[in-house]
Amino acid sequence: MKIIETIHSRLVWNKEQISRLRIELLISDTPLAIEKLISGYEQQNLALSLALERAGE
C-alpha cells in the first residue's frame, strides 16, 4: 500500500505544479521553457497513472 500512496502523492504534486506553471505561463518571458516543464509533468502523470492502475490490480 505504501507504493500506491507514494504514487498518488506524486500525481497530486505534479498536478499542483502543472496548475502553477499554467498561471506562470501567462506572465512569463520564457513560455516555451514552461510548456516543456508542463509537458514533462503530464508525461510523468501518465506513467504514474499507469503504475497506479497496475498496482491496484
C-alpha distance matrix in Angstrom:
0.0 3.8 5.5 5.2 6.4 8.7 10.0 10.7 12.3 14.4 15.5 16.7 18.5 20.1 21.3 22.9 24.5 25.9 27.4 28.9 30.3 31.9 33.8 34.8 36.0 38.6 40.3 39.7 42.4 39.9 38.4 37.8 35.6 33.5 33.2 32.0 29.3 28.3 28.3 26.1 23.4 23.7 23.4 20.2 18.8 19.8 18.1 14.8 15.1 15.8 12.8 10.6 12.7 12.5 8.8 9.2 12.1
3.8 0.0 3.8 5.4 5.1 6.2 8.7 9.9 10.5 12.4 14.3 15.4 16.5 18.3 20.1 21.2 22.6 24.4 26.0 27.1 28.5 30.4 32.1 32.8 34.2 37.0 38.3 37.6 40.2 37.8 36.5 36.0 33.5 31.5 31.6 30.2 27.3 26.7 26.9 24.4 21.8 22.7 22.4 18.9 18.0 19.5 17.6 14.2 15.4 16.4 13.2 11.4 14.4 14.2 10.6 11.9 15.0
5.5 3.8 0.0 3.8 5.4 5.0 6.1 8.5 9.7 10.6 12.3 14.3 15.3 16.4 18.4 20.0 21.0 22.5 24.5 25.7 26.7 28.5 30.6 31.2 32.3 35.2 36.7 35.8 38.2 35.5 34.2 33.3 31.0 29.2 29.0 27.4 24.7 24.1 24.0 21.4 19.1 19.8 19.1 15.7 15.1 16.3 14.1 10.9 12.4 13.1 9.6 8.5 11.8 11.4 8.1 10.3 13.2
5.2 5.4 3.8 0.0 3.8 5.4 5.2 6.1 8.5 9.9 10.5 12.3 14.2 15.3 16.6 18.5 20.0 21.0 22.7 24.4 25.6 27.0 29.1 30.2 31.1 33.8 35.6 35.0 37.6 35.1 33.4 32.8 30.7 28.6 28.1 26.9 24.3 23.2 23.1 21.0 18.3 18.5 18.2 15.1 13.6 14.8 13.2 9.8 10.2 11.4 8.6 6.2 9.2 9.9 6.8 7.8 11.3
6.4 5.1 5.4 3.8 0.0 3.8 5.5 5.1 6.0 8.6 9.9 10.6 12.2 14.2 15.4 16.6 18.4 20.0 21.3 22.6 24.2 25.8 27.5 28.6 30.0 32.5 34.0 33.6 36.4 34.2 32.6 32.4 30.2 27.8 27.8 26.9 23.9 22.8 23.3 21.3 18.2 18.9 19.2 15.9 14.3 16.3 15.2 11.4 12.1 14.1 11.7 9.1 12.3 13.5 10.6 11.2 14.8
8.7 6.2 5.0 5.4 3.8 0.0 3.8 5.5 5.1 6.2 8.7 10.0 10.5 12.2 14.3 15.4 16.5 18.3 20.1 21.1 22.3 24.4 26.2 26.7 28.1 30.9 32.2 31.4 34.0 31.6 30.4 29.9 27.5 25.4 25.6 24.3 21.2 20.6 21.2 18.7 15.9 17.1 17.1 13.6 12.7 15.0 13.5 9.9 11.7 13.7 11.0 9.5 13.2 14.1 11.5 13.1 16.5
10.0 8.7 6.1 5.2 5.5 3.8 0.0 3.8 5.4 5.1 6.2 8.7 9.9 10.5 12.4 14.4 15.3 16.4 18.5 20.0 20.8 22.5 24.7 25.5 26.4 29.2 30.9 30.1 32.6 30.0 28.4 27.7 25.6 23.5 23.2 22.0 19.3 18.3 18.4 16.1 13.4 14.0 13.9 10.5 9.3 11.3 9.9 6.2 8.0 10.1 7.8 6.5 10.2 11.4 9.7 11.4 14.6
10.7 9.9 8.5 6.1 5.1 5.5 3.8 0.0 3.8 5.4 5.1 6.3 8.7 9.9 10.7 12.5 14.3 15.4 16.8 18.6 20.0 21.2 23.2 24.4 25.5 28.0 29.8 29.5 32.3 30.0 28.2 28.0 26.1 23.6 23.3 22.6 19.8 18.2 18.8 17.1 13.9 14.1 14.9 12.0 9.7 12.0 11.7 8.0 8.3 11.2 10.0 7.4 10.6 12.8 11.1 11.6 15.2
12.3 10.5 9.7 8.5 6.0 5.1 5.4 3.8 0.0 3.8 5.4 5.2 6.2 8.6 10.0 10.7 12.4 14.3 15.6 16.7 18.4 20.2 21.7 22.6 24.2 26.7 28.1 27.7 30.6 28.5 27.1 27.1 24.9 22.3 22.6 22.0 18.8 17.6 18.8 16.9 13.5 14.7 15.8 12.6 11.0 14.0 13.7 10.1 11.3 14.4 12.9 10.9 14.3 16.2 14.4 15.1 18.8
14.4 12.4 10.6 9.9 8.6 6.2 5.1 5.4 3.8 0.0 3.8 5.4 5.0 6.0 8.5 9.8 10.4 12.2 14.2 15.2 16.2 18.2 20.2 20.7 21.9 24.8 26.2 25.3 28.0 25.6 24.2 23.9 21.6 19.3 19.5 18.6 15.4 14.6 15.5 13.3 10.1 11.7 12.6 9.2 8.3 11.6 11.1 8.0 10.0 13.0 11.7 10.7 14.2 15.9 14.7 16.1 19.4
15.5 14.3 12.3 10.5 9.9 8.7 6.2 5.1 5.4 3.8 0.0 3.8 5.5 5.1 6.2 8.7 9.9 10.5 12.4 14.3 15.2 16.5 18.7 19.8 20.6 23.3 25.2 24.6 27.4 25.1 23.2 23.0 21.2 18.6 18.2 17.7 14.9 13.2 13.9 12.5 9.0 9.4 10.9 8.2 5.8 9.1 9.8 6.8 7.6 11.1 10.9 9.6 12.4 14.9 14.3 15.1 18.3
16.7 15.4 14.3 12.3 10.6 10.0 8.7 6.3 5.2 5.4 3.8 0.0 3.8 5.5 5.1 6.3 8.7 9.9 10.7 12.4 14.3 15.5 17.1 18.5 19.9 22.1 23.9 23.8 26.9 25.1 23.2 23.6 21.8 18.8 18.9 19.0 15.9 14.0 15.6 14.6 10.8 11.5 13.8 11.5 9.0 12.4 13.5 10.6 10.9 14.6 14.4 12.5 15.2 17.9 17.0 17.3 20.8
18.5 16.5 15.3 14.2 12.2 10.5 9.9 8.7 6.2 5.0 5.5 3.8 0.0 3.8 5.5 5.1 6.3 8.7 10.0 10.6 12.3 14.3 15.7 16.4 18.1 20.7 21.9 21.5 24.5 22.6 21.2 21.7 19.5 16.6 17.3 17.1 13.7 12.5 14.6 13.2 9.6 11.5 13.6 11.1 9.8 13.6 14.3 11.7 13.0 16.5 16.0 14.8 17.8 20.1 19.1 20.0 23.4
20.1 18.3 16.4 15.3 14.2 12.2 10.5 9.9 8.6 6.0 5.1 5.5 3.8 0.0 3.8 5.4 5.0 6.2 8.7 9.8 10.3 12.2 14.4 15.0 16.0 18.8 20.4 19.7 22.4 20.2 18.5 18.6 16.6 13.8 14.0 13.7 10.5 9.1 10.8 9.6 5.8 7.7 10.1 8.0 7.0 10.8 11.8 10.1 11.5 14.8 14.9 14.4 17.1 19.4 19.1 20.2 23.2
21.3 20.1 18.4 16.6 15.4 14.3 12.4 10.7 10.0 8.5 6.2 5.1 5.5 3.8 0.0 3.8 5.4 5.0 6.3 8.6 9.8 10.6 12.7 14.2 15.1 17.4 19.4 19.4 22.4 20.6 18.4 18.9 17.6 14.3 14.1 14.8 12.0 9.4 11.5 11.4 7.7 8.1 11.3 10.2 8.0 11.3 13.4 11.7 11.9 15.5 16.3 15.2 17.3 20.2 20.1 20.6 23.6
22.9 21.2 20.0 18.5 16.6 15.4 14.4 12.5 10.7 9.8 8.7 6.3 5.1 5.4 3.8 0.0 3.8 5.4 5.2 6.2 8.6 10.0 11.0 12.4 14.2 16.2 17.7 17.9 21.2 19.9 18.1 19.3 17.6 14.2 14.9 15.9 12.7 10.7 13.6 13.4 9.9 11.2 14.4 13.1 11.5 15.0 16.7 14.8 15.4 19.0 19.4 18.2 20.6 23.4 22.9 23.3 26.6
24.5 22.6 21.0 20.0 18.4 16.5 15.3 14.3 12.4 10.4 9.9 8.7 6.3 5.0 5.4 3.8 0.0 3.8 5.4 5.0 6.0 8.5 10.0 10.3 11.9 14.6 15.8 15.3 18.3 16.6 15.2 16.1 14.1 10.9 12.0 12.6 9.2 8.0 11.2 10.8 7.8 10.0 13.0 11.9 11.3 14.8 16.3 15.0 16.2 19.5 19.9 19.3 21.9 24.3 24.0 25.0 28.1
25.9 24.4 22.5 21.0 20.0 18.3 16.4 15.4 14.3 12.2 10.5 9.9 8.7 6.2 5.0 5.4 3.8 0.0 3.8 5.4 5.1 6.1 8.7 9.7 10.2 12.8 14.8 14.5 17.5 15.6 13.4 14.2 13.0 9.5 9.6 10.8 8.2 5.6 8.7 9.5 6.8 7.8 11.3 11.2 10.3 13.2 15.5 14.8 15.5 18.6 19.7 19.3 21.3 23.9 24.2 25.0 27.8
27.4 26.0 24.5 22.7 21.3 20.1 18.5 16.8 15.6 14.2 12.4 10.7 10.0 8.7 6.3 5.2 5.4 3.8 0.0 3.8 5.5 5.2 6.6 8.7 9.9 11.5 13.6 14.3 17.7 16.6 14.4 16.0 15.2 11.5 11.8 13.9 11.5 8.8 12.1 13.3 10.6 11.0 14.8 14.7 13.3 16.1 18.6 17.6 17.7 21.1 22.3 21.4 23.2 26.2 26.3 26.7 29.6
28.9 27.1 25.7 24.4 22.6 21.1 20.0 18.6 16.7 15.2 14.3 12.4 10.6 9.8 8.6 6.2 5.0 5.4 3.8 0.0 3.8 5.5 5.3 6.3 8.7 10.5 11.6 12.0 15.5 14.8 13.3 15.3 14.0 10.3 11.9 13.8 11.1 9.6 13.3 14.0 11.7 13.2 16.6 16.2 15.5 18.6 20.6 19.6 20.3 23.7 24.4 23.7 25.9 28.6 28.5 29.1 32.2
30.3 28.5 26.7 25.6 24.2 22.3 20.8 20.0 18.4 16.2 15.2 14.3 12.3 10.3 9.8 8.6 6.0 5.1 5.5 3.8 0.0 3.8 5.3 4.8 5.9 8.8 10.1 9.6 12.7 11.4 9.7 11.5 10.3 6.6 8.2 10.3 8.0 6.8 10.5 11.6 10.2 11.7 14.9 15.1 15.0 17.8 19.8 19.4 20.4 23.4 24.4 24.2 26.3 28.8 29.1 30.0 32.8
31.9 30.4 28.5 27.0 25.8 24.4 22.5 21.2 20.2 18.2 16.5 15.5 14.3 12.2 10.6 10.0 8.5 6.1 5.2 5.5 3.8 0.0 3.8 5.4 5.0 6.9 9.5 9.9 13.2 12.3 9.6 11.7 11.7 8.0 8.3 11.4 10.1 7.7 11.0 13.1 11.8 12.1 15.6 16.5 15.8 18.1 20.7 20.6 20.9 23.9 25.4 25.0 26.7 29.5 30.0 30.6 33.3
33.8 32.1 30.6 29.1 27.5 26.2 24.7 23.2 21.7 20.2 18.7 17.1 15.7 14.4 12.7 11.0 10.0 8.7 6.6 5.3 5.3 3.8 0.0 3.8 5.3 5.5 7.4 9.0 12.7 12.8 10.9 13.8 13.7 10.1 11.4 14.4 12.9 11.2 14.6 16.4 14.9 15.7 19.1 19.7 19.0 21.5 24.0 23.5 23.9 27.1 28.4 27.8 29.6 32.4 32.7 33.2 36.0
34.8 32.8 31.2 30.2 28.6 26.7 25.5 24.4 22.6 20.7 19.8 18.5 16.4 15.0 14.2 12.4 10.3 9.7 8.7 6.3 4.8 5.4 3.8 0.0 3.8 5.4 5.5 5.8 9.5 9.6 8.6 11.7 11.0 7.9 10.2 12.9 11.3 10.8 14.3 15.7 14.8 16.2 19.3 19.8 19.7 22.4 24.5 24.2 25.1 28.1 29.2 28.9 31.0 33.5 33.8 34.6 37.5
36.0 34.2 32.3 31.1 30.0 28.1 26.4 25.5 24.2 21.9 20.6 19.9 18.1 16.0 15.1 14.2 11.9 10.2 9.9 8.7 5.9 5.0 5.3 3.8 0.0 3.8 5.5 5.2 8.3 7.9 5.6 8.8 9.2 6.3 7.6 10.9 10.5 9.7 12.6 14.7 14.5 15.3 18.2 19.4 19.5 21.6 24.0 24.2 24.9 27.6 29.1 29.2 30.9 33.4 34.1 35.0 37.5
38.6 37.0 35.2 33.8 32.5 30.9 29.2 28.0 26.7 24.8 23.3 22.1 20.7 18.8 17.4 16.2 14.6 12.8 11.5 10.5 8.8 6.9 5.5 5.4 3.8 0.0 3.8 5.9 9.0 10.0 8.0 11.6 12.6 10.0 11.0 14.5 14.3 13.1 15.9 18.3 17.9 18.3 21.5 22.8 22.5 24.5 27.1 27.2 27.6 30.5 32.1 31.9 33.4 36.2 36.9 37.4 40.1
40.3 38.3 36.7 35.6 34.0 32.2 30.9 29.8 28.1 26.2 25.2 23.9 21.9 20.4 19.4 17.7 15.8 14.8 13.6 11.6 10.1 9.5 7.4 5.5 5.5 3.8 0.0 3.8 6.9 9.0 8.6 12.4 12.8 10.8 12.8 15.8 15.4 15.1 18.1 20.0 19.7 20.7 23.7 24.7 24.7 27.0 29.3 29.3 30.1 32.9 34.3 34.1 36.0 38.6 39.0 39.8 42.6
39.7 37.6 35.8 35.0 33.6 31.4 30.1 29.5 27.7 25.3 24.6 23.8 21.5 19.7 19.4 17.9 15.3 14.5 14.3 12.0 9.6 9.9 9.0 5.8 5.2 5.9 3.8 0.0 3.8 5.4 5.9 9.5 9.6 8.2 10.7 13.3 13.1 13.6 16.3 17.9 18.2 19.6 22.1 23.1 23.7 26.0 27.9 28.2 29.3 32.0 33.1 33.4 35.4 37.7 38.2 39.3 42.0
42.4 40.2 38.2 37.6 36.4 34.0 32.6 32.3 30.6 28.0 27.4 26.9 24.5 22.4 22.4 21.2 18.3 17.5 17.7 15.5 12.7 13.2 12.7 9.5 8.3 9.0 6.9 3.8 0.0 3.8 6.1 9.0 9.4 9.6 11.9 13.9 14.4 15.6 17.8 19.3 20.2 21.7 23.7 24.9 26.0 28.0 29.8 30.4 31.7 34.1 35.2 35.8 37.8 39.9 40.5 41.9 44.4
39.9 37.8 35.5 35.1 34.2 31.6 30.0 30.0 28.5 25.6 25.1 25.1 22.6 20.2 20.6 19.9 16.6 15.6 16.6 14.8 11.4 12.3 12.8 9.6 7.9 10.0 9.0 5.4 3.8 0.0 3.8 5.6 5.7 6.7 8.9 10.4 11.2 12.8 14.6 15.9 17.3 18.8 20.5 21.8 23.2 25.0 26.6 27.5 29.0 31.1 32.2 33.1 35.0 36.9 37.7 39.2 41.6
38.4 36.5 34.2 33.4 32.6 30.4 28.4 28.2 27.1 24.2 23.2 23.2 21.2 18.5 18.4 18.1 15.2 13.4 14.4 13.3 9.7 9.6 10.9 8.6 5.6 8.0 8.6 5.9 6.1 3.8 0.0 3.8 5.5 5.1 6.1 8.6 9.9 10.4 12.1 14.2 15.4 16.3 18.2 20.0 20.9 22.5 24.5 25.5 26.6 28.7 30.2 31.0 32.6 34.7 35.7 37.0 39.2
37.8 36.0 33.3 32.8 32.4 29.9 27.7 28.0 27.1 23.9 23.0 23.6 21.7 18.6 18.9 19.3 16.1 14.2 16.0 15.3 11.5 11.7 13.8 11.7 8.8 11.6 12.4 9.5 9.0 5.6 3.8 0.0 3.8 5.4 5.0 6.3 8.7 9.9 10.4 12.4 14.4 15.2 16.4 18.5 19.9 21.1 22.8 24.2 25.5 27.2 28.7 29.9 31.5 33.3 34.5 36.0 38.0
35.6 33.5 31.0 30.7 30.2 27.5 25.6 26.1 24.9 21.6 21.2 21.8 19.5 16.6 17.6 17.6 14.1 13.0 15.2 14.0 10.3 11.7 13.7 11.0 9.2 12.6 12.8 9.6 9.4 5.7 5.5 3.8 0.0 3.8 5.5 5.1 6.4 8.8 9.9 10.7 12.7 14.4 15.4 16.8 18.6 20.2 21.5 22.6 24.4 26.2 27.2 28.4 30.4 32.0 32.9 34.6 36.8
33.5 31.5 29.2 28.6 27.8 25.4 23.5 23.6 22.3 19.3 18.6 18.8 16.6 13.8 14.3 14.2 10.9 9.5 11.5 10.3 6.6 8.0 10.1 7.9 6.3 10.0 10.8 8.2 9.6 6.7 5.1 5.4 3.8 0.0 3.8 5.3 5.0 6.2 8.5 9.8 10.7 12.3 14.2 15.4 16.5 18.5 20.2 20.9 22.3 24.5 25.7 26.4 28.4 30.4 31.1 32.6 34.9
33.2 31.6 29.0 28.1 27.8 25.6 23.2 23.3 22.6 19.5 18.2 18.9 17.3 14.0 14.1 14.9 12.0 9.6 11.8 11.9 8.2 8.3 11.4 10.2 7.6 11.0 12.8 10.7 11.9 8.9 6.1 5.0 5.5 3.8 0.0 3.8 5.4 5.0 6.1 8.6 9.9 10.4 12.2 14.2 15.2 16.5 18.5 19.7 20.8 22.7 24.3 25.2 26.7 28.8 29.9 31.3 33.4
32.0 30.2 27.4 26.9 26.9 24.3 22.0 22.6 22.0 18.6 17.7 19.0 17.1 13.7 14.8 15.9 12.6 10.8 13.9 13.8 10.3 11.4 14.4 12.9 10.9 14.5 15.8 13.3 13.9 10.4 8.6 6.3 5.1 5.3 3.8 0.0 3.8 5.4 5.0 6.2 8.7 9.8 10.5 12.3 14.2 15.4 16.7 18.2 19.8 21.3 22.6 24.0 25.7 27.3 28.4 30.2 32.1
29.3 27.3 24.7 24.3 23.9 21.2 19.3 19.8 18.8 15.4 14.9 15.9 13.7 10.5 12.0 12.7 9.2 8.2 11.5 11.1 8.0 10.1 12.9 11.3 10.5 14.3 15.4 13.1 14.4 11.2 9.9 8.7 6.4 5.0 5.4 3.8 0.0 3.8 5.4 5.1 6.4 8.6 9.9 10.7 12.4 14.4 15.6 16.4 18.2 20.2 21.1 22.1 24.2 25.9 26.6 28.3 30.6
28.3 26.7 24.1 23.2 22.8 20.6 18.3 18.2 17.6 14.6 13.2 14.0 12.5 9.1 9.4 10.7 8.0 5.6 8.8 9.6 6.8 7.7 11.2 10.8 9.7 13.1 15.1 13.6 15.6 12.8 10.4 9.9 8.8 6.2 5.0 5.4 3.8 0.0 3.8 5.4 5.2 6.2 8.6 9.9 10.5 12.5 14.4 15.1 16.2 18.5 19.9 20.5 22.3 24.4 25.3 26.6 28.9
28.3 26.9 24.0 23.1 23.3 21.2 18.4 18.8 18.8 15.5 13.9 15.6 14.6 10.8 11.5 13.6 11.2 8.7 12.1 13.3 10.5 11.0 14.6 14.3 12.6 15.9 18.1 16.3 17.8 14.6 12.1 10.4 9.9 8.5 6.1 5.0 5.4 3.8 0.0 3.8 5.5 5.0 6.1 8.6 9.8 10.6 12.5 14.1 15.2 16.8 18.5 19.7 21.0 22.9 24.2 25.7 27.6
26.1 24.4 21.4 21.0 21.3 18.7 16.1 17.1 16.9 13.3 12.5 14.6 13.2 9.6 11.4 13.4 10.8 9.5 13.3 14.0 11.6 13.1 16.4 15.7 14.7 18.3 20.0 17.9 19.3 15.9 14.2 12.4 10.7 9.8 8.6 6.2 5.1 5.4 3.8 0.0 3.8 5.4 5.1 6.2 8.6 10.0 10.8 12.2 14.1 15.6 16.6 18.1 19.9 21.3 22.3 24.3 26.3
23.4 21.8 19.1 18.3 18.2 15.9 13.4 13.9 13.5 10.1 9.0 10.8 9.6 5.8 7.7 9.9 7.8 6.8 10.6 11.7 10.2 11.8 14.9 14.8 14.5 17.9 19.7 18.2 20.2 17.3 15.4 14.4 12.7 10.7 9.9 8.7 6.4 5.2 5.5 3.8 0.0 3.8 5.4 5.0 6.1 8.7 9.9 10.2 11.9 14.2 15.0 15.8 17.9 19.8 20.4 22.0 24.4
23.7 22.7 19.8 18.5 18.9 17.1 14.0 14.1 14.7 11.7 9.4 11.5 11.5 7.7 8.1 11.2 10.0 7.8 11.0 13.2 11.7 12.1 15.7 16.2 15.3 18.3 20.7 19.6 21.7 18.8 16.3 15.2 14.4 12.3 10.4 9.8 8.6 6.2 5.0 5.4 3.8 0.0 3.8 5.4 5.0 6.4 8.8 9.7 10.4 12.5 14.2 14.9 16.3 18.5 19.7 20.9 23.0
23.4 22.4 19.1 18.2 19.2 17.1 13.9 14.9 15.8 12.6 10.9 13.8 13.6 10.1 11.3 14.4 13.0 11.3 14.8 16.6 14.9 15.6 19.1 19.3 18.2 21.5 23.7 22.1 23.7 20.5 18.2 16.4 15.4 14.2 12.2 10.5 9.9 8.6 6.1 5.1 5.4 3.8 0.0 3.8 5.3 5.1 6.4 8.6 9.9 10.9 12.5 14.2 15.5 16.9 18.4 20.1 21.8
20.2 18.9 15.7 15.1 15.9 13.6 10.5 12.0 12.6 9.2 8.2 11.5 11.1 8.0 10.2 13.1 11.9 11.2 14.7 16.2 15.1 16.5 19.7 19.8 19.4 22.8 24.7 23.1 24.9 21.8 20.0 18.5 16.8 15.4 14.2 12.3 10.7 9.9 8.6 6.2 5.0 5.4 3.8 0.0 3.8 5.4 5.1 6.0 8.4 9.9 10.5 12.0 14.0 15.3 16.1 18.1 20.2
18.8 18.0 15.1 13.6 14.3 12.7 9.3 9.7 11.0 8.3 5.8 9.0 9.8 7.0 8.0 11.5 11.3 10.3 13.3 15.5 15.0 15.8 19.0 19.7 19.5 22.5 24.7 23.7 26.0 23.2 20.9 19.9 18.6 16.5 15.2 14.2 12.4 10.5 9.8 8.6 6.1 5.0 5.3 3.8 0.0 3.8 5.4 4.9 5.8 8.4 9.6 10.1 11.9 14.0 14.8 16.1 18.4
19.8 19.5 16.3 14.8 16.3 15.0 11.3 12.0 14.0 11.6 9.1 12.4 13.6 10.8 11.3 15.0 14.8 13.2 16.1 18.6 17.8 18.1 21.5 22.4 21.6 24.5 27.0 26.0 28.0 25.0 22.5 21.1 20.2 18.5 16.5 15.4 14.4 12.5 10.6 10.0 8.7 6.4 5.1 5.4 3.8 0.0 3.8 5.5 5.1 6.3 8.7 9.8 10.5 12.4 14.2 15.4 17.0
18.1 17.6 14.1 13.2 15.2 13.5 9.9 11.7 13.7 11.1 9.8 13.5 14.3 11.8 13.4 16.7 16.3 15.5 18.6 20.6 19.8 20.7 24.0 24.5 24.0 27.1 29.3 27.9 29.8 26.6 24.5 22.8 21.5 20.2 18.5 16.7 15.6 14.4 12.5 10.8 9.9 8.8 6.4 5.1 5.4 3.8 0.0 3.8 5.5 5.2 6.2 8.6 9.9 10.7 12.2 14.3 15.8
14.8 14.2 10.9 9.8 11.4 9.9 6.2 8.0 10.1 8.0 6.8 10.6 11.7 10.1 11.7 14.8 15.0 14.8 17.6 19.6 19.4 20.6 23.5 24.2 24.2 27.2 29.3 28.2 30.4 27.5 25.5 24.2 22.6 20.9 19.7 18.2 16.4 15.1 14.1 12.2 10.2 9.7 8.6 6.0 4.9 5.5 3.8 0.0 3.8 5.4 5.0 6.0 8.5 9.8 10.2 12.2 14.4
15.1 15.4 12.4 10.2 12.1 11.7 8.0 8.3 11.3 10.0 7.6 10.9 13.0 11.5 11.9 15.4 16.2 15.5 17.7 20.3 20.4 20.9 23.9 25.1 24.9 27.6 30.1 29.3 31.7 29.0 26.6 25.5 24.4 22.3 20.8 19.8 18.2 16.2 15.2 14.1 11.9 10.4 9.9 8.4 5.8 5.1 5.5 3.8 0.0 3.8 5.4 5.0 6.1 8.6 9.7 10.6 12.7
15.8 16.4 13.1 11.4 14.1 13.7 10.1 11.2 14.4 13.0 11.1 14.6 16.5 14.8 15.5 19.0 19.5 18.6 21.1 23.7 23.4 23.9 27.1 28.1 27.6 30.5 32.9 32.0 34.1 31.1 28.7 27.2 26.2 24.5 22.7 21.3 20.2 18.5 16.8 15.6 14.2 12.5 10.9 9.9 8.4 6.3 5.2 5.4 3.8 0.0 3.8 5.4 5.0 6.2 8.5 9.9 11.0
12.8 13.2 9.6 8.6 11.7 11.0 7.8 10.0 12.9 11.7 10.9 14.4 16.0 14.9 16.3 19.4 19.9 19.7 22.3 24.4 24.4 25.4 28.4 29.2 29.1 32.1 34.3 33.1 35.2 32.2 30.2 28.7 27.2 25.7 24.3 22.6 21.1 19.9 18.5 16.6 15.0 14.2 12.5 10.5 9.6 8.7 6.2 5.0 5.4 3.8 0.0 3.8 5.4 5.1 6.0 8.6 10.1
10.6 11.4 8.5 6.2 9.1 9.5 6.5 7.4 10.9 10.7 9.6 12.5 14.8 14.4 15.2 18.2 19.3 19.3 21.4 23.7 24.2 25.0 27.8 28.9 29.2 31.9 34.1 33.4 35.8 33.1 31.0 29.9 28.4 26.4 25.2 24.0 22.1 20.5 19.7 18.1 15.8 14.9 14.2 12.0 10.1 9.8 8.6 6.0 5.0 5.4 3.8 0.0 3.8 5.5 5.0 6.2 8.9
12.7 14.4 11.8 9.2 12.3 13.2 10.2 10.6 14.3 14.2 12.4 15.2 17.8 17.1 17.3 20.6 21.9 21.3 23.2 25.9 26.3 26.7 29.6 31.0 30.9 33.4 36.0 35.4 37.8 35.0 32.6 31.5 30.4 28.4 26.7 25.7 24.2 22.3 21.0 19.9 17.9 16.3 15.5 14.0 11.9 10.5 9.9 8.5 6.1 5.0 5.4 3.8 0.0 3.8 5.5 5.2 6.7
12.5 14.2 11.4 9.9 13.5 14.1 11.4 12.8 16.2 15.9 14.9 17.9 20.1 19.4 20.2 23.4 24.3 23.9 26.2 28.6 28.8 29.5 32.4 33.5 33.4 36.2 38.6 37.7 39.9 36.9 34.7 33.3 32.0 30.4 28.8 27.3 25.9 24.4 22.9 21.3 19.8 18.5 16.9 15.3 14.0 12.4 10.7 9.8 8.6 6.2 5.1 5.5 3.8 0.0 3.8 5.3 5.3
8.8 10.6 8.1 6.8 10.6 11.5 9.7 11.1 14.4 14.7 14.3 17.0 19.1 19.1 20.1 22.9 24.0 24.2 26.3 28.5 29.1 30.0 32.7 33.8 34.1 36.9 39.0 38.2 40.5 37.7 35.7 34.5 32.9 31.1 29.9 28.4 26.6 25.3 24.2 22.3 20.4 19.7 18.4 16.1 14.8 14.2 12.2 10.2 9.7 8.5 6.0 5.0 5.5 3.8 0.0 3.8 5.5
9.2 11.9 10.3 7.8 11.2 13.1 11.4 11.6 15.1 16.1 15.1 17.3 20.0 20.2 20.6 23.3 25.0 25.0 26.7 29.1 30.0 30.6 33.2 34.6 35.0 37.4 39.8 39.3 41.9 39.2 37.0 36.0 34.6 32.6 31.3 30.2 28.3 26.6 25.7 24.3 22.0 20.9 20.1 18.1 16.1 15.4 14.3 12.2 10.6 9.9 8.6 6.2 5.2 5.3 3.8 0.0 3.8
12.1 15.0 13.2 11.3 14.8 16.5 14.6 15.2 18.8 19.4 18.3 20.8 23.4 23.2 23.6 26.6 28.1 27.8 29.6 32.2 32.8 33.3 36.0 37.5 37.5 40.1 42.6 42.0 44.4 41.6 39.2 38.0 36.8 34.9 33.4 32.1 30.6 28.9 27.6 26.3 24.4 23.0 21.8 20.2 18.4 17.0 15.8 14.4 12.7 11.0 10.1 8.9 6.7 5.3 5.5 3.8 0.0
